[in-house]
């Protein structure tokens, strides 16, 4: 076994200071989510609770995490507001691990199936029209 495989964290190095990360987090917190985009985000997460093959869908806490990741994406793109496309981008990263699938067990296969379910949900959920902000 290589040294990296046995001690993978030893190869990591700091890319930002704590105060820089806190400033980014604080800036993300003030990125705006309009009411239509907020309703869209909640409609996506709420729909997971009634999906066929899902025992437990995304909780309200999961909705908050989807909002946080969507804000970070908007900030990364240089905006101070979230677009529906930010939510669509973030959902496959923020939601699949929060689904408990019926008769699926744990591991890579259920996670892949959960991601497919989230992606199909994104495709069939109407996207709101926004005037950007």
C-alpha positions in Angstrom: 0.0 0.0 0.0 1.4 3.4 -0.9 2.0 6.1 1.7 -0.7 8.2 0.2 -3.3 5.4 0.5 -2.5 4.8 4.1 -2.3 8.5 5.1 -4.2 10.5 2.5 -4.6 13.6 4.7 -0.9 14.2 5.0 -0.9 15.4 1.3 -3.3 18.2 2.0 -2.3 21.8 2.5 -4.1 24.9 3.5 -5.6 26.9 0.7 -7.3 29.6 2.8 -7.1 31.1 6.3 -9.9 30.7 8.8 -10.8 34.4 8.5 -11.1 34.1 4.7 -13.4 31.1 5.0 -15.5 33.0 7.6 -15.8 36.0 5.3 -16.9 33.8 2.4 -19.5 32.1 4.6 -20.8 35.5 5.8 -21.0 36.7 2.2 -22.9 33.6 1.1 -25.4 34.2 3.9 -26.5 37.6 2.4 -27.0 36.2 -1.2 -30.7 36.8 -1.9 -33.2 34.1 -2.9 -36.3 35.5 -4.4 -39.7 34.2 -3.4 -40.3 32.3 -6.8 -36.9 30.7 -6.5 -37.5 29.8 -2.8 -40.8 28.2 -3.7 -39.1 26.3 -6.5 -36.5 25.0 -4.1 -39.1 23.9 -1.5 -41.2 22.3 -4.2 -38.2 20.2 -5.2 -37.5 19.0 -1.7 -41.2 18.5 -0.8 -41.7 16.4 -3.9 -39.0 13.9 -2.7 -41.4 13.0 0.2 -44.0 11.6 -2.2 -41.7 10.0 -4.8 -42.3 6.3 -5.6 -39.5 4.2 -4.2 -38.6 6.7 -1.5 -39.3 5.8 2.1 -38.1 9.2 3.5 -37.6 12.3 1.4 -35.6 15.4 2.0 -36.4 17.2 5.3 -36.7 20.9 5.9 -33.1 20.9 7.1 -32.2 19.5 3.7 -34.0 22.4 2.0 -31.9 24.8 4.0 -28.7 23.0 2.9 -29.9 23.2 -0.7 -30.4 26.9 -0.3 -27.0 27.3 1.2 -25.3 25.5 -1.7 -27.4 27.5 -4.2 -26.2 30.7 -2.6 -22.6 29.6 -2.7 -23.0 28.8 -6.4 -24.5 32.2 -7.1 -21.6 33.9 -5.2 -19.1 31.8 -7.2 -20.7 33.0 -10.4 -20.3 36.6 -9.2 -24.0 37.3 -8.3 -25.7 38.4 -5.1 -28.9 36.5 -6.0 -29.8 32.9 -6.7 -31.2 31.8 -10.0 -33.3 28.7 -10.6 -30.3 27.3 -12.5 -28.2 27.5 -9.3 -30.8 25.4 -7.5 -30.9 22.9 -10.4 -27.1 22.7 -10.3 -26.9 22.2 -6.6 -29.7 19.7 -6.1 -27.9 16.6 -7.4 -25.1 17.3 -4.9 -27.2 18.4 -1.9 -30.1 16.0 -2.0 -29.4 12.4 -3.0 -27.7 11.3 0.2 -30.7 12.7 2.2 -33.1 10.2 0.5 -33.9 6.9 2.2 -34.9 4.5 -0.6 -37.3 1.6 -0.2 -35.5 -1.8 -0.2 -32.2 -0.2 -1.4 -29.8 -0.7 1.5 -26.7 1.4 1.7 -23.7 2.0 -0.4 -22.8 3.2 -3.9 -25.7 1.7 -5.8 -28.5 3.3 -3.8 -26.6 6.7 -3.9 -26.5 6.4 -7.7 -30.2 5.6 -7.8 -31.0 8.5 -5.5 -29.1 10.8 -7.7 -31.0 9.6 -10.8 -34.3 10.2 -8.9 -33.3 13.7 -8.0 -32.2 14.4 -11.6 -35.5 13.2 -13.0 -37.3 15.3 -10.4 -35.4 18.4 -11.6 -36.3 17.7 -15.2 -40.1 17.4 -14.5 -40.4 20.2 -12.0 -41.5 23.5 -13.6 -38.8 26.2 -13.4 -40.1 29.6 -12.3 -39.6 32.6 -14.5 -37.6 35.3 -12.7 -36.5 38.8 -13.5 -33.1 37.7 -12.2 -33.4 39.3 -8.7 
